[in-house]
Amino acid sequence: MKHSQYYSIEEVSKTLKVAYLTVYRWVRAEKLIAVKAGKQYRIKRENLDIFLKNKDSK
């Protein structure tokens, strides 16, 4: 069984060197797929890779 790695919005914002609010807006606009766990969003590594690939191709 393969386990997926999940990141918080804060972790993604630090990795991409953008503001927390920017990542939050991508999630709310459904540009970056995330799951809501309680009050927090979690972003699957595969979804982040897809987002970055699509963003680079534009």
PASE-314662 format. One record per atom (N, C-alpha, C): residue in three letters; x, y, z. Coordinates in pm, whole numbers, padded with zeros to 5 digits, always signed. Atoms other than C-alpha are relative to their C-alpha. Layout:
// residues N
ALAXYZ/...
END
This chain:
// residues 58
MET+00085-00119+00000/MET+00000+00000+00000/MET+00089+00124+00000/LYS-00079-00122+00013/LYS+00138+00337-00103/LYS-00062+00112+00083/HIS+00047-00110-00082/HIS+00112+00626+00141/HIS+00033+00132-00069/SER-00021-00131+00061/SER+00070+00977+00006/SER+00054+00097+00102/GLN-00053-00105-00087/GLN+00253+01273+00146/GLN-00089+00123-00015/TYR+00085-00118+00000/TYR+00045+01574+00244/TYR+00074+00118+00059/TYR-00062-00124-00047/TYR+00149+01935+00298/TYR-00108+00096+00047/SER+00091-00107-00041/SER-00015+02223+00480/SER+00018+00118-00096/ILE-00011-00120+00083/ILE-00077+02554+00307/ILE+00129+00075+00035/GLU-00122-00069-00044/GLU+00205+02703+00513/GLU+00126-00065-00058/GLU-00115+00071+00057/GLU+00451+02435+00399/GLU+00015+00027-00149/VAL-00003-00027+00143/VAL+00357+02488+00035/VAL+00044+00143-00027/SER-00037-00141+00021/SER+00387+02866+00065/SER+00149+00022+00023/LYS-00144-00013-00026/LYS+00736+02836+00215/LYS+00082-00065-00111/THR-00071+00071+00106/THR+00846+02584-00049/THR+00001+00080-00130/LEU+00012-00075+00126/LEU+00719+02797-00338/LEU+00041+00147+00014/LYS-00039-00139-00029/LYS+00828+03123-00171/LYS-00106+00100-00046/VAL+00113-00091+00023/VAL+00485+03283-00202/VAL-00072+00018+00133/ALA+00075-00028-00123/ALA+00250+03425+00059/ALA-00100-00113+00029/TYR+00099+00097-00045/TYR+00025+03195+00261/TYR-00133+00025-00070/LEU+00129-00036+00059/LEU-00276+03383+00126/LEU-00007-00036-00149/THR-00003+00038+00142/THR-00168+03314-00234/THR-00037-00147-00016/VAL+00030+00144+00007/VAL-00174+02938-00178/VAL-00144-00025+00041/TYR+00139+00014-00045/TYR-00501+02968+00012/TYR-00097+00037-00114/ARG+00087-00043+00112/ARG-00656+03153-00285/ARG+00001-00103-00113/TRP-00006+00106+00101/TRP-00533+02884-00528/TRP-00090-00116+00040/VAL+00083+00109-00049/VAL-00705+02623-00311/VAL-00147+00037-00011/ARG+00141-00044+00005/ARG-01029+02822-00282/ARG-00052+00012-00143/ALA+00039-00012+00141/ALA-01031+02882-00659/ALA+00007-00135-00073/GLU-00012+00136+00053/GLU-00977+02507-00711/GLU+00106-00013-00109/LYS-00115+00013+00089/LYS-00657+02569-00905/LYS+00098-00102+00056/LEU-00083+00096-00072/LEU-00474+02361-00645/LEU-00093-00085+00086/ILE+00093+00090-00069/ILE-00664+02057-00518/ILE+00052-00030+00140/ALA-00034+00026-00140/ALA-00665+02015-00140/ALA-00121-00064+00068/VAL+00108+00056-00082/VAL-00867+01826+00118/VAL-00003+00076+00132/LYS+00014-00071-00126/LYS-01003+01990+00427/LYS-00005-00102+00113/ALA-00006+00087-00117/ALA-00909+01814+00750/ALA-00027+00085+00122/GLY+00039-00088-00110/GLY-01098+01983+01029/GLY-00003+00144-00049/LYS-00005-00140+00041/LYS-01013+02352+00998/LYS+00117+00028-00094/GLN-00119-00020+00082/GLN-00699+02297+00791/GLN-00014-00069-00135/TYR-00008+00063+00130/TYR-00633+02218+00428/TYR+00129-00081-00008/ARG-00117+00083+00025/ARG-00394+01943+00326/ARG+00009-00023-00151/ILE-00023+00010+00144/ILE-00241+01928-00020/ILE+00085-00124-00026/LYS-00071+00123+00033/LYS-00138+01592-00160/LYS+00117+00033-00093/ARG-00120-00027+00079/ARG+00210+01585-00312/ARG-00029-00014-00150/GLU+00033+00021+00141/GLU+00073+01448-00642/GLU-00077+00118-00057/ASN+00078-00115+00046/ASN-00174+01738-00665/ASN+00088+00124-00013/LEU-00093-00113+00009/LEU+00103+01990-00598/LEU+00087-00014-00125/ASP-00081+00024+00120/ASP+00317+01831-00871/ASP-00079+00033-00127/ILE+00086-00030+00115/ILE+00026+01853-01117/ILE-00020+00150-00014/PHE+00019-00145+00002/PHE-00038+02215-01023/PHE+00124+00070-00055/LEU-00125-00063+00044/LEU+00327+02309-01074/LEU+00028-00028-00147/LYS-00018+00037+00141/LYS+00344+02124-01406/LYS-00090+00083-00090/ASN+00096-00081+00078/ASN+00033+02304-01535/ASN+00036+00147+00002/LYS-00038-00140-00013/LYS+00156+02640-01406/LYS+00121+00033-00088/ASP-00119-00021+00082/ASP+00491+02601-01585/ASP-00031-00004-00149/SER+00032+00015+00143/SER+00326+02506-01916/SER-00077+00120-00056/LYS+00077-00117+00047/LYS+00127+02833-01931/LYS+00090+00114-00034/
END
